[in-house]
Amino acid sequence: MFHQGVIVTILGRESLWTFSVPQDHCKGQAHYSTTVVMLWLLWWGLPSSLWGLESMGSERLCSHCILMGLLRCLPSILFLFSFSLFCLFSESSSSTSGSDSESDEKRPVFSNEFKQDSLVEGTSSRYSMYNSVSQKLMAKMGFREGEGLGKYGQGRKDIVEASNQKGRRGFGLTLKGFDGELNIDWQDEPEPSAYEKVDWCPECTTEIPDAQELKEWMTVGKRKLVIEDETEFCNEELLHNVLQCKSVFDELDGEEMRRARTRSNPYEMIRGAFFLNRAAMKMANMDHVFDYMFTNPKDCHGVPLIKEYDAELLYFADVCAGPGGFSEYVLWRRKWHAKGFGMTLKGPNDFKLEDFYSASSELFEPYYGEGGIDGDGDITRSENITAFQNFVLDNTDHKGVHFLMADGGFSVEGQENLQEILSKQLMLCQFLTALSIVRTGGHFVCKTFDLFTPFSVGLVYLLYCCFERICIFKPVTSRPANSERYVVCKGLKSGIEDVRSYLFTVNIRLNQLRNSDVDVNLIVPLKVIKDNQDFYNYIVQSNENLLSFFRTLVEPRQAEIRKECLQLWGIPDQARVAPSSSDPKSKFFELIQGTDIDTFSYKPTLLNSSTLEKIRQVLDFRCMVSGSEQKFLLGLGKSQIYTWGGRQSDRWTKLDLKTELPRDTLLSVEIVHELKGEGKAQRKISAIHILDALVLNGNDVRTQHFNQRIRLAEKFVKAVSKPSRPDMNPIRVKEVYRLEEMDKIFVRLEMKVIKSSGGMPRLSYTGRDDRHFVPTGLYIVRTMNDPWTMAYSKNFKKKFFFNKMTNVATYNLLPEAIAPFHICHYSRLFWEWGEGVKVHDSQKRQDPEKLSKETVLSFIQLSPWPCQRLPYPEEDGKSLASCGQKLHVLVSVSNTSVYQGTHLATGNSFVMVPRWTKANAGDEYSSWHRSDMLTPLQAAVTRISPFQVSD
């Protein structure tokens, strides 16, 4: 209390104006303060003084002791002296208070009720802008307008103004362009929304220009580095205002710019969600707005072109797009049903595939043009574009990608107004790449900037001619104050080769003129652009619409808008988290979801003369050539791949091969030593051969039909293969044969000299890619689940499925008839091709106890197939009989003969009793009948009215 009171009193005498304690308050505390000081002195100073005197009064006084005693007494003496002066000063102040109060009465103070109320009401004071509480507080402290605080009014007379300091700028620094008055009607500001409108350019009705016409279009002139006069496609006043605004931002501190942008952009909080960066969310935004035309392309009737269970992948390319946000979104959306190719400039902005947390980067293959993975990725080099084109076409069956994304850009710090001119060649090369690798009917999306110059507009005009529709679009995820926008092109037309060649020529010319004073200024004449009134008006309108920024000062609904956008685009509101690592055993149990682990330890049944009868139902089986021991392979992402023998006592071991697989992948495989060539030039490489698929990148396919699992595995291998990486071990899917077509396997067998065979030829099996390996036998896999079997109608050339227990036949494959993985694995057979087994004509020894090729083939060819059964007849799509109802069927065999058979309805199927008897003359029937001259098994019956059998 004492220290605080004194300090406040002293500050009050020396205060500028902010506050002071009234003098009567100090007077009222004078005696209390003096008493406290005296008590404090007695507590602290007296013991010190006595200790000093005691030292001086000792029996043996020396100069050192005397000096130490005086020094200990000195603080108490000085403090007593100072306090005495303070008390005298306080008394003199008290004695003069009477005269001071007389003078105070002559000055009007705000403690007067009238004056205080007037100030609060704000009727006669320039301080009325402050609230009443602050005004009353100042009035109590003795504030008078035009005078300072303090006893003698010596304090500051003017109010201290609020600081105008911005960020970390120096004092007094004012940025040009930010000191003007804002005359904006904020009531006209549009309400931010997650819903966006697409404005397509009208369809192009002119023909695609040919080579003869195009060669006259390119114009070379003096290099131009000003944009203020580019008013052909934009209002002049609007252009100058935009350029002026951009120039203002050149002077703004980076941190201030980021803070202002964060506060004012309604969509700023969307950011990158759980993706690598904001670019991924831009692609998610545009994909939704354009009805998922990129990740789920459809034909003109709205039918998806790519289905998950089809063999074809969704091919896409991503150029100038490091670190790869666009690709991460597409792979997250389509998973392993998509395959991506990428080219970008190598360096700090290269693809960062290791940061793909939400998608499997193993499905994306970078290629850097000339030199492949060792290239530089510079898209402005024509050699790189050609190399990338050849690579993509070679790996898409020469069809090209379904769509291409381009997001090229580079820093233009200090030259923001010239960004369009400086980026002209980059923009051209991205368009050229699209025309080189996008398939007919495919799509293209590319980032552009301002579209003011005839060069940029000419490029867009060529896209307008080559695609069915184009659109200039700025998504809400693109910050409103920048010049970024996207050109979206739908449906590439055929016959665009001349335009592509023309752009190649222009790019070569730009490279030749790179360090000179001349440049390519036009690639499409202005007259051609303006003559197409639809296109010209669209570009002008697009420019003027996009230059009208959002003017939001502060947006309080950012969190709400973010949630609305994510929900609309189908993006989970999750944090970006790196995938957790796990040991292979735990991941295996997680993937098999409670399946009995003993299922995986089953070994195949050996095929011999006693087990040959198991393959009697020939159509139920598929077969594959084996090259080594079967194992289970588990992929945890990248090169984290482990193998397991199948027994509980076996351990998961790291695969010692250079290959990559997406995480959460479980396969049944063989590690096979493949050979190419013969003799000294023979090369050996270890390859992964897939026998069956269980889980593909988290997608459990064990319940699918074996044929379907193999098709999905082939699709999966195409997605993860890396043709540009010859140093990696290949992954292949076993060639699967029908058991009734086993003879095709023996055609692929031949005797070859193997390096390790000591010059003796050995049996080899040559695969589809001209590589061969030493076969160890033949896997035979049952694909039908007992008691179902498959039969074939020779007359109708069609297979059907038959239940041996219920005698139900149907053309549709029912789920219960499919053998899931564990049935296929448990019931598989293995025909071992060891010593004494003759499967090739050059082999001479044959063990009579073992099966030969001729024995097995003869058994397959002589196996009887189930007899034909006809489908149950329907009328108008509805069954004509309830389940269990017996129907009599009449079949006319000749003009005078009618046979009858009995059918038992079983829902959508029926069973035909294979007993036919001749109908008696005069019998009446109401059933199906057909007059064609067919045998009973050939007849297709139809409903007729009741009839009588005649002679």
Secondary structure, DSSP 4 states (H G I P E B T S, - for coil): -HHHHHHHHHHHHH--SS----HHHHHHTHHHHHHHHHHHHHHHHHHHHHHHHHHHTSSS--HHHHHHHHHHHHHHHHHHHHHHHHHHHHHHHHHTHHHHHHHHHTS--TTSHHHHHHHHHTSS-TTTTS-HHHHHHHHHTT--TTS-SSTTS-S--SPPPPP---TTPPTT---TTSSS-----GGGPPPP-S-----PPPPP-SPPP-HHHHTTT-EEEE-----TT--SSS-HHHHHHHHHHHHHHHTS-HHHHHHHHHHH-TTGGGTTTTSSSHHHHHHHHHHHHTTTTTTS-B-TTS-BS--TTSS--EEEEEES-TT-HHHHHHHHHHGGGEEEEEE--SSTTS--GGG--SS-GGGEEE--STTGGGS---TTSHHHHHHHHHHHHHTTTTS-EEEEEE------TT-GGGHHHHTHHHHHHHHHHHHHHEEEEEEEEEEE----SHHHHHHHHHHHHHEEEEEEE--TTS-TTS--EEEEEEEEPS--HHHHHHHHHHHHHHHHTTTSSEEEEESS-HHHHHHSHHHHHHHHHHHHHHTS----S--TTHHHHHHHHHHHHT-------PPPP--HHHHHHHHHTT--GGGGGPPPEEPSTTTGGGG-SGGGEEEEEE-S-EEEEEE-STT-EEEE-SSTT---EE--S-----SSEEEEEEEEEEEESSGGG-EEEEEEEEEEEEEETTEE-TTS-HHHHHHHHHHHHHHH--TT-TTSPPEEE---EEGGGTHHHHHTEEEEE-GGGTT-EEEEEE-TTS-EE---EEEEEE-B-TTEEEEEETTTTEEEEEETTT--EESS--GGGB--HHHHHHH-EEEE--TT---STT-----TTS--HHHHHHHHHHSPPPPP-PPPPEETTEESS-TT-EEEEEEESSSS-EEEEEEEEETTEEEE-S--EEPPTT-EE-SEE--S---GGG---EE---EE---
